[in-house]
């Protein structure tokens, strides 16, 4: 997978960023903190099993972005019309 150089990452839209994990992470620039706001999944153990996943927002320094890809845009599909039978 080819990633774009970190210094070309847009700061006005969501991206998929490489921050050193084995997977890309959803990220967006936080202008107030001057850091990347990154969505990370965590999971709790309930009843002796890891079965309670949830999302948290972490922050990464600008220099920690190793590369990026555009976040995929939602595609529009042709809506099919169905006729209800009486």
C-alpha positions, 0 to 999 in steps of 0.5 A: 500500500502506497502512502503519501508523505506526512508533510502533504497531509491535509489538515482540513479533512479526515485521513487514514494515518500511519502512526506506527501501528500495524493498521491505519487510523482515522485521524483529523487535525486538531487546530486548537491543540496542534496535534492529530486527533486519532480514533482508537478502539479499546476493549474492556473485559466483562465476565472474564471475556474481552467483549466490550469494545469502544472508541476513544480519541487519542492525540498524536504529535504532528511529527508522529505521522509517518504517512497517510491515505485519503479517507474513502468517501461514501459512494452513492448508489442508485436507489431502487424503487419497489412497489408494494403488493396489495 
